Amino acid sequence: MNSSKLTQTCHYNILPTRRSIRLLEVQASSNGKIETTLHTHSLDTAPPFTAVSYTWGNPYRDLYSDDIETPPEFLARISCNGKQVAVTQNLFDALTTFVYLNMLGFLWVDAVCINQSDLEERASQVTLMGDIYSMAHEVVVWLGPHREDAADFLWATTDFLATVQSSDSSRKPKSIFSPGNIHIREFWSGLELEDPLPRLLRFVFFYSSCRWFTRAWTLQEVVLAQHARMFCGKTEVSLQKTAELVTIIRTLGWDAELSSEFSRFYQIFPVKDLLLELPVLEYASSLVNNYLPAFEREKSRWKHGAEPIWALSSILLACRQYKCHEKRDKIYSALGIVSKAFPNDPITKVIVPDYTVTVEKVFIDATILILEYSRTLDYLSDTRHRVRQRQQMEGLHIPSWVHDYSVPYQAYSLAYRNLRFDAALCEISSFPTFNITDSAIICYGAYFDTIEEIQGSTLEEIEGPGSQPLLEFFQIYLELRHQLHGRPRLEVLWRTMIVNYHRDTDAPPPPTFELPFVAWMKSKLTLMFWRAKGKGKDSLVKAASVIKQLRSNVSSEEPTIVQELLDRGLVFETETGYDHIPDIEETDAEKQIFNYHYTSSEYNRLYSRVVSNRRLFITKRGFLGLGVETVQKGNQVWLLCDAHTPFVMRTTPKPSSFTVVGDCYIHDFMHGEMLDDRWGVKENIGPIKIV
């Protein structure tokens, strides 16, 4: 819901009741103009109407530039009640297409049907949004005007989907498909399908360009719909088939492969959480239809009667990547789903939409509400995001423990990802539970270690173009001791990068997973060297130095990763003869990178689920950790008695007062090991303040 730069000449009468809505009647016009009329109805007795789900601003984003939310511009005009009304170009395009397709009758379109300049009416209508979309005859999703790559979107959701969903029992997806075979042309020719990778990449490009998939209000508009249709220009595509395809892609691990290929082909950083939005939509649908299975898994972490608040927290965490220009709507857009899931205990009793209060108050109140119903501090997993995005948050004056919901991406909570983690043995803790005020959390905890080194780039950045993130990754690996807590550093590294968790088995991965990880290391080393060569001699000197150190700085337990690459001529440990090193096309490097990547696909699938906005760090005691992106040297690792994972904290000038940075993973310290007497943690537990 956004009123920026909205200039309307339409006269609005005050809605007579709290259940009143306006409907826009669209009529055919002989002069080519869009003629509409506004009618007021009670929602409960309104004629059949279509609710439109669309984006207010530009429907497509430029993937090569920062996707910054800007206020929509109302430059187009339609006739409403005989007067000219300003609308966005995207809405004008949608209405024009609906008239062309003879999709006439009553529509509910928020930009016109709500008096956006009346803050009280906006808030009142927001409380009705869930009912409006659930009671609409159908919901029409408008992705935007026609684009050429929409043909690949249609192909992927029809021909390609039909191939992987063949009714032949021998061709069920899980029985014959694996992460790596997305690359193998011979495999697809056996299924009588041309190599799908180029068209799937264009499908991903189109999907990732569509703002609709990441719009905050999208979720409830589609989840609560009785029936939904989706259009790109005049082409109708199936939302259900799109969801089915995305589910298959993510289930088979193809999302990690496509993300890597997408980055290489289009020369941009991998799309964060590739194709995540539709699985979130399905998750939200499951909460509405039957929340109990999901709640039962986390029930012990919530107080009695917390189900609606738990649902709210789940939706807010799942939807952090969704965007809106009106920051309050990051909270308000979730209310309709929660209210439908719990009709007898509506969330709007405790969160009342109000556009006159500050954004800070909306975010603080939401975070306090969730923490008051929670038995743990796990919700604090990552309240902030990138240091380089700090300028976006300067206008918000909120405590460090309050989620800034306006920042679209965050690292996923480790405690929610793996419910088996219990670093503080919370269930048997004898310490008082945490207390909350408007400005601080008082809880019990103890210092464990200090961060001494951090990975220069995030883990996801090593999947992007360039050699520097890869250099920084291998440099921090070289900083590790050969043995960490009695385990080889290679094992600690690969287990840390996937937080030692295999989601399919709900258990730590077996030792055999080291083989695909070694293949992953070989592919990254080869990429690092050849990308460095493309940057010039200075970069090659650094890459060759890393190669040399990795060959010499190995223990007896570590496989000879580098030696194989040297023997094959894939990397070199000296820059001497730089001018005589052949171009990558003149070697089998590209082929070997693909082979290594194919071999590592099973590990890559687990790794890609964890790395978003996280970086490795090494502590003063020499332990390897995985923290959120904003960790810094000198930050401290703490055990909090009410948290299932360790937390990174930042000191303040006041004693026993800290700001929270985020949760972290430290191998072999996720199940109560910090409380062992030798670490000096248990006897030092005391009250601290998080501000």
Buried (B, 14 or more C-beta within 10 A) or exposed (E): BBBBEBEBEBEBEEBEEEBBBBBBBBEEEEEEEBBBBBBBBEBEEBEEBBBBBBBBBBBBBEBEEEBEBEBBBBEBBBBBBEEBBBBBBBBBBBBBBBBEEEBEBBBBBBBBBBBBEBBEBBBBBBBBBBBBBBBBBBBBBBBBBBBEBBBBBBBBBBEBBEBBBEEEEEBEBEEBBBBBBBBBEEBBEEEEBEBBBEBBBBBBBBBBBBBBBBBBBBBBBBBBBEEBBBBBBEBBBBBEBBBBBBBBBBBBBBBBBBBBBBBBBBEBBBBBBBBBBBBBBEBBBBBBEEBEEBBEEBBEBBEEEBBBBBBBBBBBBBBBBBBBBBBBBBBBBBBBBBBBBBEEBBBBEBBBBBBEEEBBEBBBBBBBBBBEBBBBBBBBBBBBBBEEBEEBBEEBEBBBBBBBBBBBBBBBBBBBBBBEBBBBBBEEBEBEBBEBEEEBBBBBBBBBBEBBBBBBBBBBBBBBBBBBBBBBBBBBBEBBEEEBBEBBBBBBBBBBBBBBBBEEEEEBBEEEBBBBBBBBBBBBBBBBBBBBBEBEEEBBEBBBBBBBBBBEEBEEEBBEBBEBBBEBEBBBBEBEEBEEBEEBEEBEBEEBBBBBBBBBBBBBBBBBBBBBBBBBBBBEBBBBBBBBBBBEEEBBBBBBBBBBBBBBBBEBEEEEBBBBBBBBBBBBBBEBBBBEEEBEBEEEBEEBBBB
